[in-house]
């Protein structure tokens, strides 16, 4: 009974509007078609079905919005993660390693630059986490070419799909690399309706993340909470 009272207290306005609209519509139908109960019953069922569909869609939108901005990104299971990679992404205190150790994905895509490739950053990451050659894919890009980066992130998403992962099982991590890389990665993720996340940190004088200050933020979410 308490649950029912709480429902009516929260939804009273919607209920009132639906009731008024229903009464107006049924009255109009009665005038136009005559007093035919079977028509009114069918119309009532159609209206109730429409209301249910609209309410379900609204709840889904609210649940998506509820996740965005929350520090819950590492609480969502993921089979695949795509990382934008910087020069320090292979260091022990890097956000890439933090994310990997928290999520334990089966597959990873890495988007780096020619410089990160020369520095063997990705190789350093996969050696530390024990990721096999068939479990990751690396692409090097011009860090200023937004369109190319966007296409390459889309390519990595499709590679994860070829491994049997659907969009809900993967996430694009926007933390590493340049700002342009992060923006392009976000655009590609949004195009293909893949979730994205960002690890926010406080930094010390050497521009290294301070342990314990990281927050794994949901940037975009296309899943139901």
Backbone as CSV, one residue per row, in Angstrom:
resi,resn,N_x,N_y,N_z,CA_x,CA_y,CA_z,C_x,C_y,C_z
1,UNK,0.826,-1.204,0.000,0.000,0.000,0.000,0.863,1.260,0.000
2,UNK,1.970,1.223,0.766,2.867,2.386,0.794,3.458,2.641,-0.580
3,UNK,3.810,1.550,-1.277,4.372,1.681,-2.623,3.348,2.313,-3.561
4,UNK,2.085,1.868,-3.425,1.032,2.416,-4.273,0.821,3.897,-4.000
5,UNK,0.810,4.274,-2.714,0.641,5.685,-2.370,1.793,6.523,-2.907
6,UNK,3.017,5.979,-2.797,4.188,6.706,-3.300,4.107,6.888,-4.811
7,UNK,3.615,5.850,-5.498,3.474,5.945,-6.952,2.511,7.066,-7.332
8,UNK,1.340,7.084,-6.677,0.355,8.121,-7.004,0.848,9.510,-6.617
9,UNK,1.617,9.591,-5.519,2.144,10.889,-5.103,3.140,11.419,-6.126
10,UNK,3.941,10.521,-6.705,4.963,10.936,-7.672,4.378,11.185,-9.052
11,UNK,3.346,10.419,-9.402,2.837,10.442,-10.781,1.461,11.089,-10.903
12,UNK,1.013,11.808,-9.864,-0.374,12.292,-9.878,-0.673,13.189,-11.076
13,UNK,0.310,14.024,-11.463,0.054,14.941,-12.567,-0.126,14.184,-13.875
14,UNK,0.759,13.204,-14.128,0.623,12.414,-15.353,-0.707,11.669,-15.377
15,UNK,-1.092,11.107,-14.224,-2.349,10.364,-14.151,-3.529,11.285,-14.439
16,UNK,-3.494,12.482,-13.856,-4.589,13.432,-14.066,-4.698,13.836,-15.527
17,UNK,-3.554,14.117,-16.155,-3.558,14.524,-17.567,-4.099,13.412,-18.453
18,UNK,-3.627,12.177,-18.206,-4.101,11.041,-19.004,-5.601,10.849,-18.823
19,UNK,-6.079,10.962,-17.580,-7.506,10.772,-17.313,-8.349,11.820,-18.027
20,UNK,-7.913,13.076,-17.973,-8.653,14.153,-18.634,-8.663,13.956,-20.150
21,UNK,-7.481,13.656,-20.705,-7.388,13.440,-22.156,-8.253,12.259,-22.591
22,UNK,-8.205,11.202,-21.787,-9.000,10.015,-22.106,-10.487,10.357,-22.145
23,UNK,-10.941,11.107,-21.152,-12.350,11.486,-21.095,-12.743,12.345,-22.293
24,UNK,-11.887,13.311,-22.631,-12.181,14.182,-23.768,-12.242,13.400,-25.073
25,UNK,-11.279,12.489,-25.259,-11.229,11.722,-26.510,-12.432,10.796,-26.620
26,UNK,-12.753,10.091,-25.533,-13.896,9.173,-25.588,-15.203,9.928,-25.817
27,UNK,-15.321,11.104,-25.228,-16.522,11.915,-25.468,-16.623,12.315,-26.939
28,UNK,-15.471,12.705,-27.503,-15.461,13.101,-28.912,-15.837,11.935,-29.814
29,UNK,-15.317,10.747,-29.506,-15.634,9.565,-30.315,-17.112,9.219,-30.206
30,UNK,-17.652,9.348,-29.000,-19.076,9.061,-28.808,-19.937,9.974,-29.666
31,UNK,-19.540,11.240,-29.744,-20.297,12.203,-30.547,-20.184,11.879,-32.033
32,UNK,-18.959,11.542,-32.473,-18.725,11.314,-33.900,-19.305,9.991,-34.385
33,UNK,-19.154,8.937,-33.587,-19.522,7.596,-34.036,-20.797,7.076,-33.387
34,UNK,-21.352,7.865,-32.529,-22.514,7.377,-31.802,-22.069,6.608,-30.573
35,UNK,-22.999,6.266,-29.761,-22.672,5.580,-28.505,-22.429,4.096,-28.778
36,UNK,-21.208,3.774,-29.253,-20.843,2.388,-29.582,-19.787,1.910,-28.597
37,UNK,-20.157,1.144,-27.590,-19.219,0.747,-26.523,-17.993,0.003,-27.033
38,UNK,-18.177,-0.856,-28.070,-17.034,-1.646,-28.538,-15.943,-0.758,-29.128
39,UNK,-16.330,0.322,-29.802,-15.345,1.256,-30.363,-14.625,1.996,-29.252
40,UNK,-15.374,2.411,-28.244,-14.770,3.140,-27.123,-13.788,2.252,-26.368
41,UNK,-14.142,0.969,-26.188,-13.237,0.038,-25.492,-11.942,-0.133,-26.273
42,UNK,-12.048,-0.333,-27.589,-10.846,-0.480,-28.411,-9.987,0.778,-28.369
43,UNK,-10.627,1.931,-28.415,-9.886,3.185,-28.336,-9.186,3.319,-26.991
44,UNK,-9.875,2.918,-25.924,-9.277,2.989,-24.588,-8.033,2.120,-24.502
45,UNK,-8.115,0.911,-25.051,-6.954,0.015,-25.037,-5.795,0.611,-25.830
46,UNK,-6.104,1.219,-26.975,-5.049,1.830,-27.790,-4.378,2.976,-27.046
47,UNK,-5.182,3.796,-26.355,-4.612,4.918,-25.598,-3.727,4.415,-24.470
48,UNK,-4.194,3.391,-23.749,-3.402,2.842,-22.642,-2.082,2.266,-23.148
49,UNK,-2.123,1.592,-24.305,-0.893,1.049,-24.883,0.067,2.163,-25.255
50,UNK,-0.456,3.243,-25.847,0.390,4.379,-26.213,1.018,5.009,-24.980
51,UNK,0.242,5.170,-23.925,0.767,5.745,-22.680,1.879,4.872,-22.114
52,UNK,1.692,3.545,-22.155,2.708,2.632,-21.632,4.005,2.739,-22.417
53,UNK,3.893,2.828,-23.752,5.094,2.945,-24.589,5.827,4.245,-24.309
54,UNK,5.086,5.358,-24.226,5.706,6.661,-23.957,6.370,6.673,-22.591
55,UNK,5.698,6.122,-21.580,6.264,6.091,-20.229,7.525,5.253,-20.180
56,UNK,7.516,4.115,-20.900,8.701,3.260,-20.930,9.872,3.979,-21.576
57,UNK,9.609,4.697,-22.684,10.677,5.453,-23.340,11.219,6.549,-22.460
58,UNK,10.340,7.237,-21.740,10.788,8.308,-20.843,11.643,7.758,-19.718
59,UNK,11.245,6.599,-19.169,12.040,5.989,-18.097,13.418,5.597,-18.598
60,UNK,13.491,5.098,-19.845,14.783,4.703,-20.398,15.694,5.909,-20.574
61,UNK,15.129,7.014,-21.071,15.924,8.233,-21.245,16.434,8.728,-19.904
62,UNK,15.554,8.713,-18.880,15.971,9.161,-17.552,17.067,8.281,-16.989
63,UNK,16.987,6.963,-17.228,18.007,6.059,-16.697,19.348,6.298,-17.366
64,UNK,19.352,6.607,-18.676,20.597,6.918,-19.368,21.216,8.192,-18.795
65,UNK,20.378,9.213,-18.618,20.879,10.477,-18.101,21.393,10.332,-16.676
66,UNK,20.774,9.412,-15.908,21.180,9.251,-14.514,22.617,8.768,-14.399
67,UNK,23.087,7.986,-15.386,24.451,7.468,-15.338,25.486,8.521,-15.708
68,UNK,25.143,9.401,-16.637,26.116,10.347,-17.171,26.623,11.273,-16.073
69,UNK,27.960,11.361,-15.983,28.584,12.213,-14.983,28.822,11.533,-13.655
70,UNK,28.292,10.332,-13.479,28.490,9.606,-12.228,29.807,8.837,-12.267
71,UNK,30.415,8.669,-11.095,31.692,7.952,-10.991,31.439,6.455,-10.881
72,UNK,30.777,5.914,-11.887,30.366,4.509,-11.877,30.940,3.720,-13.044
73,UNK,31.828,4.325,-13.819,32.281,3.694,-15.062,32.935,2.339,-14.827
74,UNK,33.669,2.190,-13.732,34.375,0.935,-13.488,33.500,-0.096,-12.791
75,UNK,32.242,0.259,-12.530,31.302,-0.697,-11.949,30.491,-1.419,-13.016
76,UNK,30.661,-1.018,-14.265,29.900,-1.611,-15.366,30.774,-2.654,-16.061
77,UNK,30.372,-3.920,-16.098,31.196,-4.956,-16.737,31.413,-4.663,-18.221
78,UNK,32.656,-4.882,-18.675,32.991,-4.662,-20.089,33.865,-5.812,-20.578
79,UNK,33.547,-6.315,-21.754,34.403,-7.327,-22.371,35.461,-6.698,-23.263
80,UNK,35.228,-5.467,-23.688,36.183,-4.784,-24.553,36.315,-3.323,-24.193
81,UNK,37.556,-2.816,-24.240,37.822,-1.403,-23.963,38.720,-0.857,-25.061
82,UNK,38.396,0.331,-25.562,39.252,1.040,-26.512,39.874,2.220,-25.782
83,UNK,41.200,2.298,-25.823,41.935,3.345,-25.120,42.570,4.316,-26.109
84,UNK,42.510,5.610,-25.802,43.406,6.577,-26.431,44.665,6.606,-25.571
85,UNK,45.819,6.488,-26.220,47.069,6.211,-25.501,48.017,7.404,-25.555
86,UNK,48.628,7.717,-24.412,49.654,8.745,-24.324,51.014,8.139,-24.019
87,UNK,52.015,8.982,-23.878,53.387,8.495,-23.691,53.601,7.816,-22.346
88,UNK,52.735,8.099,-21.369,52.902,7.503,-20.042,51.884,6.401,-19.751
89,UNK,51.178,5.982,-20.771,50.089,5.034,-20.537,50.554,3.659,-20.092
90,UNK,51.847,3.359,-20.248,52.365,2.058,-19.824,52.962,2.093,-18.422
91,UNK,52.998,3.267,-17.793,53.576,3.360,-16.452,52.629,2.754,-15.424
92,UNK,53.202,2.291,-14.315,52.425,1.533,-13.332,51.241,2.301,-12.760
93,UNK,51.361,3.628,-12.665,50.273,4.421,-12.087,49.358,5.030,-13.155
94,UNK,49.443,4.529,-14.384,48.650,5.115,-15.471,47.172,4.746,-15.339
95,UNK,46.344,5.592,-15.920,44.910,5.310,-15.891,44.557,4.107,-16.768
96,UNK,45.326,3.863,-17.814,45.069,2.695,-18.659,45.170,1.419,-17.837
97,UNK,46.242,1.289,-17.065,46.415,0.088,-16.250,45.370,0.020,-15.143
98,UNK,45.011,1.167,-14.593,43.965,1.185,-13.564,42.647,0.660,-14.136
99,UNK,42.287,1.144,-15.314,41.037,0.713,-15.940,41.090,-0.770,-16.273
100,UNK,42.206,-1.209,-16.846,42.310,-2.619,-17.229,42.180,-3.524,-16.009
101,UNK,42.878,-3.182,-14.935,42.846,-4.034,-13.739,41.480,-4.038,-13.069
102,UNK,40.729,-2.960,-13.255,39.382,-2.905,-12.674,38.369,-3.682,-13.514
103,UNK,38.462,-3.558,-14.840,37.459,-4.152,-15.720,37.836,-5.537,-16.228
104,UNK,39.126,-5.834,-16.319,39.610,-7.114,-16.838,38.964,-7.466,-18.184
105,UNK,39.081,-6.595,-19.174,38.449,-6.883,-20.468,39.148,-8.027,-21.198
106,UNK,38.403,-8.706,-22.044,38.972,-9.781,-22.861,39.739,-9.226,-24.056
107,UNK,39.282,-8.081,-24.570,39.882,-7.486,-25.761,40.107,-5.996,-25.539
108,UNK,41.177,-5.486,-26.149,41.478,-4.053,-26.042,41.884,-3.503,-27.403
109,UNK,41.409,-2.307,-27.694,41.887,-1.553,-28.840,42.685,-0.365,-28.340
110,UNK,43.795,-0.065,-29.003,44.660,1.040,-28.578,44.850,2.006,-29.743
111,UNK,44.578,3.271,-29.489,44.818,4.305,-30.482,45.940,5.193,-29.971
112,UNK,47.098,5.103,-30.639,48.255,5.897,-30.245,48.769,6.741,-31.397
113,UNK,50.004,7.167,-31.276,50.650,7.993,-32.301,51.934,7.306,-32.748
114,UNK,52.584,7.881,-33.756,53.870,7.323,-34.182,54.880,7.352,-33.041
115,UNK,54.777,8.377,-32.199,55.717,8.472,-31.081,55.447,7.392,-30.032
116,UNK,54.184,7.152,-29.701,53.910,6.078,-28.735,54.294,4.720,-29.314
117,UNK,54.204,4.594,-30.648,54.631,3.345,-31.275,56.140,3.180,-31.164
118,UNK,56.895,4.258,-31.410,58.356,4.192,-31.272,58.767,3.880,-29.833
119,UNK,58.032,4.443,-28.893,58.344,4.216,-27.476,57.808,2.878,-26.969
120,UNK,57.134,2.140,-27.830,56.589,0.820,-27.499,55.672,0.880,-26.265
121,UNK,54.840,1.904,-26.245,53.940,2.091,-25.103,52.918,0.960,-25.019
122,UNK,52.294,0.636,-26.135,51.270,-0.412,-26.117,51.874,-1.753,-25.743
123,UNK,53.058,-2.039,-26.281,53.725,-3.297,-25.915,53.969,-3.360,-24.406
124,UNK,54.334,-2.213,-23.823,54.534,-2.173,-22.375,53.253,-2.453,-21.606
125,UNK,52.142,-1.963,-22.127,50.850,-2.206,-21.463,50.480,-3.681,-21.518
126,UNK,50.515,-4.265,-22.722,50.037,-5.646,-22.864,50.953,-6.633,-22.154
127,UNK,52.246,-6.308,-22.051,53.149,-7.170,-21.290,52.784,-7.168,-19.809
128,UNK,52.415,-6.014,-19.284,52.093,-5.918,-17.852,50.767,-6.589,-17.510
129,UNK,49.828,-6.579,-18.445,48.512,-7.154,-18.143,48.342,-8.561,-18.707
130,UNK,49.322,-9.022,-19.496,49.267,-10.379,-20.021,48.234,-10.580,-21.117
131,UNK,48.112,-9.602,-21.998,47.132,-9.681,-23.081,47.778,-10.315,-24.307
132,UNK,47.176,-11.378,-24.845,47.726,-12.079,-25.994,47.607,-11.282,-27.282
133,UNK,48.390,-11.675,-28.296,48.416,-10.951,-29.565,47.055,-10.901,-30.248
134,UNK,46.263,-11.955,-30.077,44.947,-11.999,-30.717,43.882,-11.265,-29.914
135,UNK,44.297,-10.669,-28.799,43.342,-10.008,-27.911,43.424,-8.483,-27.962
136,UNK,44.323,-7.959,-28.781,44.400,-6.502,-28.869,44.737,-6.066,-30.291
137,UNK,44.395,-4.831,-30.581,44.700,-4.235,-31.881,45.177,-2.816,-31.632
138,UNK,46.239,-2.420,-32.320,46.840,-1.099,-32.142,46.807,-0.336,-33.462
139,UNK,46.442,0.929,-33.399,46.471,1.812,-34.562,47.209,3.086,-34.178
140,UNK,48.130,3.518,-35.043,48.851,4.776,-34.825,48.287,5.839,-35.761
141,UNK,48.115,7.053,-35.234,47.463,8.112,-36.007,48.242,9.419,-35.902
142,UNK,47.920,10.325,-36.808,48.346,11.717,-36.673,47.463,12.343,-35.594
143,UNK,48.027,12.782,-34.467,47.202,13.249,-33.344,46.450,14.545,-33.601
144,UNK,46.664,15.161,-34.771,45.938,16.397,-35.096,44.848,16.192,-36.149
145,UNK,44.749,14.971,-36.686,43.796,14.701,-37.767,42.504,14.121,-37.186
146,UNK,41.578,14.995,-36.874,40.357,14.580,-36.188,39.559,13.560,-36.997
147,UNK,39.421,13.805,-38.281,38.609,12.902,-39.103,39.217,11.505,-39.167
148,UNK,40.534,11.435,-39.344,41.201,10.143,-39.411,41.078,9.389,-38.083
149,UNK,41.238,10.121,-36.980,41.131,9.489,-35.660,39.724,8.940,-35.457
150,UNK,38.745,9.723,-35.838,37.349,9.280,-35.713,37.122,7.986,-36.484
151,UNK,37.635,7.920,-37.711,37.478,6.715,-38.525,38.203,5.529,-37.899
152,UNK,39.378,5.772,-37.330,40.151,4.676,-36.745,39.499,4.137,-35.473
153,UNK,38.906,5.010,-34.668,38.165,4.530,-33.497,36.976,3.683,-33.944
154,UNK,36.288,4.137,-34.992,35.173,3.352,-35.534,35.665,1.984,-36.010
155,UNK,36.854,1.954,-36.608,37.440,0.688,-37.050,37.700,-0.233,-35.858
156,UNK,38.206,0.319,-34.760,38.450,-0.493,-33.564,37.142,-1.009,-32.966
157,UNK,36.103,-0.192,-32.999,34.795,-0.647,-32.511,34.308,-1.825,-33.350
158,UNK,34.453,-1.720,-34.660,34.004,-2.812,-35.538,34.875,-4.056,-35.341
159,UNK,36.144,-3.850,-35.025,37.005,-5.001,-34.726,36.496,-5.726,-33.484
160,UNK,36.120,-4.994,-32.455,35.544,-5.628,-31.265,34.246,-6.353,-31.615
161,UNK,33.444,-5.756,-32.485,32.211,-6.421,-32.908,32.519,-7.728,-33.632
162,UNK,33.601,-7.746,-34.412,33.983,-8.966,-35.126,34.416,-10.073,-34.174
163,UNK,34.757,-9.697,-32.945,35.132,-10.668,-31.911,33.915,-11.162,-31.132
164,UNK,32.731,-10.726,-31.535,31.511,-11.192,-30.892,30.971,-10.286,-29.807
165,UNK,31.505,-9.072,-29.680,31.044,-8.137,-28.657,29.973,-7.216,-29.240
166,UNK,28.888,-7.011,-28.504,27.936,-5.992,-28.933,28.277,-4.668,-28.257
167,UNK,27.552,-3.625,-28.626,27.897,-2.277,-28.163,27.840,-2.148,-26.648
168,UNK,26.940,-2.886,-26.012,26.806,-2.781,-24.555,27.976,-3.404,-23.814
169,UNK,28.735,-4.254,-24.498,29.841,-4.951,-23.845,31.162,-4.209,-23.975
170,UNK,31.141,-3.021,-24.586,32.394,-2.293,-24.804,32.274,-0.854,-24.350
171,UNK,33.419,-0.197,-24.196,33.452,1.213,-23.814,34.685,1.849,-24.432
172,UNK,34.586,3.131,-24.759,35.726,3.899,-25.251,36.214,4.780,-24.111
173,UNK,37.482,4.583,-23.719,38.084,5.389,-22.654,38.796,6.579,-23.285
174,UNK,38.392,7.774,-22.884,38.848,9.012,-23.525,40.015,9.671,-22.810
175,UNK,40.592,9.018,-21.814,41.499,9.699,-20.888,42.856,10.034,-21.489
176,UNK,43.465,9.081,-22.201,44.838,9.262,-22.666,44.934,10.035,-23.967
177,UNK,46.176,10.256,-24.402,46.408,10.921,-25.680,46.131,12.409,-25.643
178,UNK,45.995,12.996,-26.832,45.770,14.439,-26.944,44.280,14.765,-26.831
179,UNK,43.995,16.049,-26.659,42.598,16.484,-26.579,41.849,16.170,-27.870
180,UNK,42.513,16.355,-29.010,41.868,16.061,-30.294,41.550,14.572,-30.405
181,UNK,42.457,13.726,-29.926,42.201,12.287,-29.933,40.967,11.951,-29.102
182,UNK,40.851,12.578,-27.942,39.703,12.309,-27.069,38.398,12.777,-27.699
183,UNK,38.422,13.965,-28.313,37.213,14.498,-28.951,36.783,13.604,-30.113
184,UNK,37.735,13.209,-30.945,37.413,12.357,-32.093,36.906,10.994,-31.638
185,UNK,37.500,10.464,-30.572,37.052,9.178,-30.036,35.623,9.277,-29.517
186,UNK,35.311,10.381,-28.857,33.946,10.594,-28.366,32.960,10.671,-29.529
187,UNK,33.336,11.353,-30.599,32.459,11.467,-31.767,32.180,10.096,-32.380
188,UNK,33.227,9.276,-32.505,33.050,7.942,-33.084,32.179,7.070,-32.192
189,UNK,32.420,7.139,-30.888,31.611,6.355,-29.953,30.147,6.768,-30.026
190,UNK,29.915,8.068,-30.129,28.545,8.566,-30.208,27.879,8.128,-31.510
191,UNK,28.622,8.158,-32.614,28.075,7.728,-33.905,27.569,6.289,-33.844
192,UNK,28.335,5.424,-33.169,28.025,3.994,-33.141,27.333,3.570,-31.852
193,UNK,26.938,4.547,-31.034,26.187,4.308,-29.799,26.918,3.359,-28.853
194,UNK,28.194,3.664,-28.669,29.027,2.939,-27.710,29.289,3.860,-26.523
195,UNK,29.216,3.323,-25.318,29.462,4.125,-24.118,30.885,4.678,-24.111
196,UNK,31.070,5.785,-23.415,32.415,6.346,-23.240,32.618,6.735,-21.784
197,UNK,33.881,6.806,-21.386,34.224,7.131,-20.003,35.499,7.951,-19.960
198,UNK,35.714,8.596,-18.818,36.903,9.426,-18.623,37.344,9.287,-17.171
199,UNK,38.648,9.088,-16.965,39.190,8.971,-15.614,39.723,10.333,-15.194
200,UNK,38.988,11.018,-14.349,39.402,12.331,-13.847,40.359,12.143,-12.676
201,UNK,41.432,12.934,-12.659,42.452,12.815,-11.614,42.934,14.189,-11.181
202,UNK,43.476,14.237,-9.986,44.278,15.378,-9.563,45.741,15.029,-9.829
203,UNK,46.560,16.044,-10.163,47.938,15.788,-10.573,48.919,16.480,-9.635
204,UNK,50.104,15.853,-9.505,51.149,16.446,-8.673,52.001,17.403,-9.506
205,UNK,53.086,17.895,-8.917,53.940,18.882,-9.587,54.613,18.312,-10.833
206,UNK,54.748,16.991,-10.907,55.357,16.342,-12.069,54.316,15.894,-13.097
207,UNK,53.106,16.397,-12.930,52.006,16.087,-13.848,51.662,14.599,-13.858
208,UNK,51.815,13.961,-12.703,51.426,12.564,-12.558,50.169,12.492,-11.694
209,UNK,49.265,11.564,-12.009,48.035,11.465,-11.219,48.323,11.094,-9.770
210,UNK,47.637,11.745,-8.862,47.807,11.464,-7.437,46.946,10.254,-7.084
211,UNK,47.560,9.186,-6.550,46.784,7.987,-6.204,45.630,8.318,-5.267
212,UNK,44.509,7.698,-5.540,43.338,7.895,-4.696,42.438,9.042,-5.102
213,UNK,42.883,9.843,-6.084,42.056,10.983,-6.511,41.267,10.688,-7.787
214,UNK,41.503,9.527,-8.378,40.849,9.220,-9.650,39.350,8.945,-9.467
215,UNK,38.580,9.435,-10.430,37.145,9.144,-10.493,36.816,8.708,-11.915
216,UNK,36.232,7.531,-12.039,35.910,6.972,-13.354,34.517,7.433,-13.762
217,UNK,34.465,8.478,-14.578,33.200,9.120,-14.920,32.580,8.531,-16.184
218,UNK,31.285,8.310,-16.143,30.534,7.956,-17.345,30.306,9.236,-18.148
219,UNK,30.784,9.254,-19.390,30.615,10.436,-20.247,29.342,10.312,-21.084
220,UNK,29.197,9.192,-21.772,27.953,8.905,-22.490,27.544,7.477,-22.187
221,UNK,26.240,7.252,-22.135,25.731,5.912,-21.840,24.512,5.628,-22.697
222,UNK,24.506,4.444,-23.297,23.379,4.018,-24.113,22.725,2.764,-23.548
223,UNK,23.049,2.426,-22.308,22.474,1.251,-21.672,21.494,1.685,-20.603
224,UNK,20.580,0.781,-20.277,19.619,1.064,-19.218,20.286,0.850,-17.882
225,UNK,20.134,1.827,-16.956,20.770,1.731,-15.635,20.192,0.575,-14.849
